[in-house]
Amino acid sequence: MSVDSSEYMPNITPNSTPNCLNTRGFKMAFLNIVSLPKHVDELRISDITFPHFDLLALSETRLDSAISNDIIKIRGYDIVRNDRSRKGGGVCIYLRSTINLKI
């Protein structure tokens, strides 16, 4: 059974960039990812996510000290993260490397 996605998303066609991402200025997004290590490869290959956003904030990353930044890195972005010590939780920000950040 085939579903016509144009019925639900009339302004988005396959392999196209949404108009909101073609605008000038600082672009950021938020995503509740529920386990970053499990989904990092999907982020790396996503045409919609990178390289269109300057900042991508993620919640429910489920990262801890056993997972290094090398495992979750995405080329061209710096990582800022705050892990949780209990099951679940945690946040992570991917910030374009060309943007200066002072913590």
N, C-alpha and C positions, 0 to 999 in steps of 0.2 A: 504494500500500500504506500503510495507516494503522497506527501503532504506539500501543498503549495505554500511556501513560506511567505510569499508576497502578500498573502491575505493578512498575516500577522505583522509583518514588517514591510510595508509598502515602499518605504524610502531607501531600503537597503537591498542591494543585489549581491549575489555571491561574488567574492573576490573584489569588492569595492570598499573604499574607505568612507565611513560615515562623514557627512558634511561637517559635523562639529569638530572633527579632527583636522580639517583642512583650514581652520581659522588660525590667525596669528595670536601670539601671546603665550603665556605659561599654561600648560595643560597638565592636569593631574586627575588621577582616578583612585577610587577606593574599591577594594575587593575583599570579601570574606572568603578566604581560600581554603580553609579547613585542611591543613597539612601542606605546607609549602614544599617539603621534600618530595611529596607524592605528585605535585603538579608543576614543579619548576620547569620541566621540559616543555610542557604545554605553553608556559609563558614565553620561553625562549623562541618558540617557532610561531607564535601568534602574530599574524599580520596586523591585527587591530591594536594590540597592546604596545609593542615596540616596533619602530622607534618613534611613535607618535606622541607619547607622553613624556613630560619632563620629570614627573614624579608619580610613582605608583605606590600607594599605601595598602598594606595587606594586614588583615587581622586573622586570628585563629591560625597562626603559622605553625604552632606546635613544635617550635624549635627549642633546643636545649644546648648545653655546652658540648655535647657529643657531636653536634652538626656544625662544621666549620663554614665560614663564608665562602670558601672555595667550592663547596658542594652546591651552593645555591646562587653563585654569582651569575650575572648576565652581563655580557660584554657591553661596555659603554656606560655602565651604571655603577655607582657606589652604593653600598648597603649600610643602613643604619637599622639596628634591631634591638628589641627589648624582649628577651625570652621569659617564659614563665617556668617556674619550678614544679608546677603540678601538671597533671594531664590536661591537655588543651591549652587555650590561651596563646598569648604572645602576639607581638606586632613587628612589622618589618617595613622599611621604606626603601625603595629603589629610587635613587636620585641621579639624573643624568650627570656624568663625570665632569662635564664642562661647567657645571654650576658650583660655585664656591659655597661651602657649608661650614658654619661655625657652631659647634655644640656647646 
